[in-house]
Amino acid sequence: LLHLLRAGYYLHKTSSGHVDMDMTINHTVQNCPMRTIYFEDPANTFPEIDSFTYETASIYGLPLETIRTDYKCGLEVLLKEKPTKAIFLGTRNGDPNAVGQQQFSPSSPGWPPFIRVNPILDWSYSDVWSFLLNCKVKYCSLYDQGYALYFEEVAFSFNGGKDSTVLLHLIRAGYYLYKKDSGDVAQMDAVKNCPLRTIYFESPCAFPEINSFTYETVSTYGLPLETIQSDFKSGLEGLLKEKPTKAIFIGTRIGDPNAVGQEQFSPSSPGWPPFMRVNPILDWSYRYTSIGSIHDTVPNTLLSDSSTEKSFRPAYMLTDGRLERAGRTKKTNNKIEMNSVASNGMNNIEGEQMISRAASIIVVGDEILFGTTEDKLGAALCKKLHAIGWRVSHVAVVPNEIDSVAEEVERCKSTDDMVFIFGGLGPLHSDVSLAGVAKAFGVRLVRTITFSCYKNGLLYQLMGNNYTGDRNEMALLPEGITELLHHKTLPLPLIKCRNVITLAATNVDELDTEWDCLLDTQESGLVQAKPFVSKHLSTTLSDVQIAPVLAKLCLEFSDVYIGCHRISRAGPLVVNLTGKVDDEFSGQ
């Protein structure tokens, strides 16, 4: 970010319309007198980082102001001394404080007012390193010391999969460079041997081809293999007790189930032996399809060859990387409850098994709360859920605020089988639904595919020439919990995050289409339950007269919903009885 600002300052001073980034960064050495704030925290900061910060500020003439107290308090004092409207920050999507931020975001409530400017918000980890290396600018030497500091205390988790195979060869390349810098190239076989401690969790559920490939690869590259055949956590505890290990290289990528909340360097989870998880390819995108165990993996139908029914194309020919897990089978965990279903005295079948399902509906929209528009989708979805035997436990309308969406999702996701969200989906400033979902699950928003994929993909088909690379919000999805529900009749997939589905419909006709697709898609999790049956009767009795009768019925038939309403205060009372009954009664 510093060097981008220097280039921008150069353009401002020269009034030039074009800049050669490499020439500007490496040859424009004049001062860049932009007010610079540094939060100095000696107790938690590497001394190399501190030294590099002060050295860089001196080289480029940055007027440095240092905060040595609490960051918020220190910032309040500095901004009171010299009012500041905007602060440039090097925040990137994936940082813990990036949730809900855009390129221009107001400061958080309770903080001094200023605009947070995040020019590299959408840059990936590799984008940052490409910039530093291609422009040949100096960076802190600490980033180069990983092998030198920890090689003897580093391990590699290898499972024969595509991701860990890629990581293996990156590690070999890094080991070669490490030995080259230490002058030991002549003493090693640069092509084969890489004596990095390697851990393999051998499972009876693995495909035999995966097992064979793992052992063959280990032999080829001289990896000292240690095999875990027990529970992974227990086995790892035993191995790390025998030989302490500070860090383990892992081939985790964003989108993997265990990637939630992880960064390139993440401490092990609570309750596990302490070590640093190193995820060098966390931000890498898909290029091959996913293989699990022999119990949950089938050929990816999206790779089937139309020329023959039993043939499949190679995995690298899958055109949409978001579908790499389409070959993983899903295991549904239906809630089964034993009900003695009341039938109002008719054919009572005790002990009938029924699938009990409940859903919540969240509608995001200031316009509805203002009374500008009317919510018709919530009522329509209630009818659709009721028609397949689901109970709607909660309907809420919330403003276009990340925290409001997050609070509602947090409340509903743990109590209901499914949560449906309408509104707040898209690239506008008010489209905060996915950011709210991410916050509710405690994960970050990450960009899933590059702009080049979009240009040939679904978003480009939908938006056409109006789509530009600046609309990166359309590519941000909650990390590690997102599943895209594709259907041939939908221009864009629906977004499912665990048990939360975000619908794109803006009217009832669009909802009809999306609902039919959800019912037609196994991955949606919409299991059709035993349908509800409703009976209605009307009476001219007063509320006082009928109240004790209805109260008695409620006690006697606790699993039948008994509701009442009036069309007008002077009109008849309508009594509704709704329940799940046996097939014989439902036809009467």
N, C-alpha and C positions, 0 to 999 in steps of 0.2 A: 504494500500500500504506500509506503514511503516513496518508492521510486515512481509509482504512478502519479503521486502528488507532485514530485519534482518535475516529471514530464509535463504535467498540466500547468505548473507554475511557469515553466519555460515557454509554453505556448502563450500563456497570458502576457508574459513580458515581451515576447517577440511579435505578438499578433499574427502568428503564422497559422495557416489553415491545415498544415500537414506536419507530421513529426515521424522521424525514423526512431522508433523506440530504443533500439540498441545504441544508436549514435547519441541520442539525447541522454540516456541514462549513464553511459560510460564516458561521455566527453563534456557534458554540461556540469561543470564542477562548482559553479557559483552558488552562493548561499541560497537556501530556501527558508526565508524568515517566517515560517508559519508557527504560530504558538503551539508548543508541543508539551503534552502532559504525560508524566510517567509515574506510575504507582510503584514505589519501591517497597519491597517486602523481603528484607534480608533473610528472615527465618524460613521462607518457603521458596526462594528463588535461587537457581544455580548461579554461582559467582560468575560463570562464563557469560550468562545472559546479562547480568548487570554491567560487566565490563564492556560487552559488545554494544549495549545501549548507549552508554556515555561516549564511547569511541565514535559511534555512528553520528550521534548528535553533534559532536565536535567537528567531524569531517564535513558535514553538510550545513553547518551554521544554524542548527535548529535551536531556537530560544527555549530551552528546557525548563519546565516547572515541575518539581518533584512533590508528590504526595506521600507523606510518611505516616499519616494517620489512617483512620478508617476511610475507605475510598469515597463513600458517599459524602461524609462530612468534609473531607478535604476538597472534593469537587465543589461543594456548596461555597466554601470559602474562596476558592480560586475564581469561580464564576461571579461571585459578588464583587470581588476586586476589579474584575474586568469582564463585563457582560459578553457572553458568547452565544450566538444563535444556533450554531451547528458544530458537531464534533465528528470528524472522520474516524471510523473504527474498522479494524481488520476482522470483524466478525464474519464467519462463514456458516452456511447451513450445516448443521451437525454439531456446532458448538452448543453447550448447554443453555447459553443465554440467547440463542438465535430463534427460539420458538416464537412464532408470531411476528417476527421482524420482516420488514421489507427493505428495499434500498433506501427509502426515507421513512424513518419511524420516529414519532415523538418519544421523549424519555418516559420512563415508567411513572405511574402515580406515586407521589411522595418524593420524587427526585426533583432537583432543580430543572426548570423547563429549558429544553434545547432539542434540536433535531439530531437524531442518530443517523449518520450517513454511512451506508455499508456498501461501498463500490464492489467488493469482491465477495458479496454474500453468496452468489451462485457458483463461485469457483470451487472446483474439487481439489482434493489433496494433490492429485497429479498436476492440475493446472498451476498450482502454486510452485511446485518444484520445476515444472517446465519453464515457467517465467524466470525463476532464479537462475537456472542453469543456462537457458538460451541467452539471457541478457548478461550473463557472466558477472553478476553482482555478488558482492561479498555477503555471506550469511554467517551466523554464529557457528563456530567450529564444533560445538557440542553435538550438533546433528550428525557429525561424521564419526563419532566415537563409540557407537553401539557395539561393534564387533570387538574393538580394542578393550573396552571396559568389561564386557560380559561374556566373551566367547566361551570361556571355560565353564560358565554357569548358565548357558543358554541351551534350550532343547527345542525340538521341532516335532509337532504333532502331525503325523502322516497317516492317511487312511486310504491312499490309492485313488481318491477321487480327483476330479478335474481341477478343483481349486487348490488342493494341497500339492498336486503335481506341478502346477504353475509356480506355486510358492517355493517348491524344492529347487527349481532351476534359478529362481531369483536369488535364493540363498547361496547356491553354488557360485553364481556370478559375484555376489557380495564377498564370499569367502576368498575367491580368486583375487579380488581387488585388495582385500585386507592383507593377504599374504604377499601380494605384489608390493604394497606400500611398506611392508616390514622386511622386504628383501629376501623372502623365502621361496620365490617362484621356482628356482632351480631344484628345490628340495621336495616339490610336490607334483603329483599328477594332476595338472589343472583340468584335465578332461573328466576324470572319474572321481577320485577320492574327495569326500567332503566329510570329515570326521565329526559331524555335529550329532550330538545325542538325539536319537530319534525314538519317539514313543508311538506305538501302534496299539489301538484297542481292537483286539480280535474278537469278532462277534459271530456266533453260529448263524446269525440272520443275514450275514453279508453274502453277496453273490460270490461263488467260487472264482469267477474271473477277476473280481476285485482283489480277493486274497492273493491269487497267483501273481497279479500285476504288482501288488505291494511288495511281496518278497523278492520278485525278480528285480524291481527297481532298486530296492535296498542293496541287493547284491551288486548290481551294476555300478552304483555310485559309492560303494564302500561306506554306507551309513551304519553306524553302530546301533542296531535295533534293540529296543526293550519292549517286550510285548505284555500288554495287560489283558488277562483273560477273565478277570473277575469284574465286579462292579467298577465302573470307570473312576468314580470318586475315590473309592477305597484303594484301588490299584495305584492311582496317582499319588495318594498320600504315602503309600509304601515306597514308591520309586523316589519321591522327593525327599523322603526321610533318609534313604540310603545315600543319595547324592543331592545335596541342596541345589536348587535351581532358581535363579532370579527371574527368568523370563522364558516364555514358551511361544514360539512362532506358530500361528494358527491360520488356516486358510479360510477364515470366516469372511463372508461378503454381506453387504446390506441386502436385506431380503431373506436371509437365512433366519429360521426361527430363533436361534440363539444369539442373533446380532443385536437384539433390542438393547438400546442404551450403550452399546459399545462404541469406542473410538479406536484410533490407530494404536494407542497405548491405554489399556484398561486393566486395573487391578482385578484379581480373581474375585468371584462372588463371595459374600459372607458365608461362612461355614466350610469353605474350601481351603486347602492349604494355600498359604500366601505366595503368589508369584504374579508377574506382570504378563498379561495377554498382549501379544504383539500381532496386530492384524494389518500387514503391509498391503493387502489387496482388498481392504474393506470397501473402497469406493469403486472397485473395478466392476464393469458391467458384464452381463452374460455373454458367453459365446458357445456354450454347450448345454445339453439338457441335464436334468438332475436325476441322480440315482440314489435311492434310499436303501431299505433292506428288501429281502426277498418277499417279505410279507406285505409291503405297502408300495411296491413299484410295479407298474405295468408299462408296456410300450406307449410312448406319447403319441396319441392318435393324430396330433397335428403334424407328425412326421410320416404318416402313412403315405405310401406310394400309390397313386391312383391307378397305375398300370397293373397292379396286382394286389389282391386283398391281404396277403400275408407278409408283404414286404414293407420295410420302413427305411426311410432315407437316413443318412448319418446325422448324428446329433447337431453338428455344427451348421446344418442347413435349416435349423429352426429360425424363422425370420423375425419373430417377436420374442425378445429375451425375457419379457415379463411372464411368458408361459412355460418357462423351463421346468416348473413343478407340476405341470398339467398331467404328468405321468405318475404322480403320487396319489394313491387312493386315500380317500377320507374315511375316518371311522366316526360314525355318529354315536353320540352318547345320549340317547333319548331318556327323558325323565319318565319313568313308569310308576304310576301309582295305582294301588288297588282301591277301587271305588265300588261301593254298593250303590248303584245308581237308582235314584228315586224315580219312579214312573207314575207317581200320583195314583198308586194302587193297581197299576196295570203291568203284568209280566215283569216284575222286579228281578233283575239278574244280578245277584250278589257276586262280588269278587271279579267283576269285569275289569280287564286291563284296558286302561285308556292312556294315551299319550297326552300329558298336560303341558301345554305351551302357553307362554305369556310374552307379550311384546310391548314395548314403549314406542311412542312416536314423538319426535322432537322437530318442531317447525322453527326455522331460523328466519327472522324477518322483522326489521323495524317497521316496515310498511303495514304489516298486520297489526302490530301493537299501536301504531298511529291511527288505525282505522282507515288507511288509504286503500288497502286491498282486503279481500275476504279470503280466509283459508278454506279452500274446498278440498285440498288434497288430504288433509288429516282425516276428515270424515269419510272420504272415499276409501282410504286405506283401512280404516276401522272396519268397514263393511267387507272388504276383501279378506282381512285376517279372520273375521268372524265366520266367513263362508268356508274357510278351510279348518275350522275348529280351534283357532287360536283366540286367546283372551287378551284384550288390550287393557293393560293395567294402568296406563298413564299416558296422557297427551299434554305436551307443554309447548308454548310459544315463547321463544327467547329472543333477545335483541342480537344484532350483528356484533357481538363481542366475544372474543376468544374465551375469556374466563367464564362467561355465561354458558356457552356451549359446553366447555369442559366440565363445569359443575353438574350440568344436567346429564351428560354422558356418564360421568363418574357415578352418579346416583343410580342410573338405570342399568348399566352394563353388568353389574354384579347381581341384580335381583331378577332380571328378565332374561329369557332365552335369546331374544333378539331386540335390537334397537334400530329404528329407522329414522333417518334424518332427511328433511327436505330443506332446500334453500342454502344460500351461502356457499355455493360451489362454483368456482371459476376464477378469473384473473383480476376481478375488481377489488377495490380496497375493502369492500364490505363482505367479501367472500371468505369467511373465517371458519367454516365448518370443519375442514380437515385439520387446521391448526388446533381447533378445540378438541378434536378427537385425539390428536397426537399428545396434547397436554394431559388429557384424561388418562391415557395409558402410560404417561411418563416417558415418551419417546420423542425423537426429533423428527422434523420434516426433512426429507432428503430428495434430491433430484434423481429420478430413476433412470432416465435414458437421455442421451445427448440430443442436441438440436438436429443433428443430421438424421437421427431416427425419426424425429417428429416430422421433418420435412417430407418424408416418404410415408408417414404413418397416419394414424387415425385423426390426430389433432389437425394436421394439415388438410385432411379431407374435409373436416368439419368447418375450419375457418378459412381455408383457401389462401388467397394472396394477402388476406388481412393478418395472417399469422406472422409474427416477427420473433426474433430470438430474445427480445426483451420480455416476452410473456412467460417467463420461466416458472411463474406461480402454478401454471397448468401442469407442470411436471413434478411438483412437490407432493410427496405422499408420506404418511407416517412410516417410520423406519421399522422394518422387520415384522410388521403385523399386517401388512397390506396384501390383499389378494384381489386381483382384477377378474371380475366375472364377465366373460365374453359371451356373446350370443350373435348369431348371424344376422338377426334383425335389428341389432343396436348399432348406431354409428360410433358410439364410444362404450367401453366397458363400464359396468357399475363397480363401485369401490366398496370392498368389504374389509373392515379392520376387526379381526376376531369376530365378535358377534354384533358389530355395528355396521349397518349398510347405509351408505350415502346415496340417495336417489337423485337423479338429474332432472326428473320431470318437473315441468312448470305448469302443466294443466292436466285435467283428468284423462284426456285421450292419451297423452304421453305416459301417464301413470299406468293406464291399461296395458300398454305395450311393455313397459318395464316389468310389470307384475307377471305377465305371461312368461316373460323370459326368465324371471326368478324361479317360477314354478317349474320351468323346463330345464333348469340348471341344477345339477346335484350339489355343486359346491356352495350354493346359496345357503344351505342348511334349513330351508323351508320344508319341513316334513308335514305332510297333510295328516291332520289328526281327525279323530272321529268328529263329525260335524255337530254343530249345535242345532237343536230343534226348538222353535219358539211357538208359543200359543198366546193368543191375545183374547181378552174379554173386556166388555165395558159394562158399567153399572151406574145407576143413578143414585145409589146409596151415598150418603155423606161420608166425608173422611172419618168422622168420629165413629160412625156405625161400622165401617169396614176395617178400621185399624186393628182391633183385636183379632179378627179373623185372619188377616194377613200376617200378624205377628205369630200366631199359632202355626200357620203354614211354614213360615221361615224356620221355626224351631224344629218342626217335624221333617222338613225336606231341606236340610242345610246345603245340599249341593245343587239346588235349583235356585237360579237367580229370580227373584220376584221384585219387579219394579213397577212404579206407577207414574202416570203423567196425565195432565189435562191439556186438551187443545185450547180450551178457554175456561175461565174460572167458573162460569155458569153451566158449562157443558158436562157430559158424562166423564167419569173417571175410567181411564184405560189401564188395565192390569196386564203386565207382560210376564210370562213365565218362560224362562230359557234354561235349558239343561242339555246334557248329553245322555241319550237314552238308547235302548237296544233297537236294532233295525226293524223289528216287528212293530214297535210303537211308533217309530218315526214315520212309518208309512200310513198311519191312521189319521 
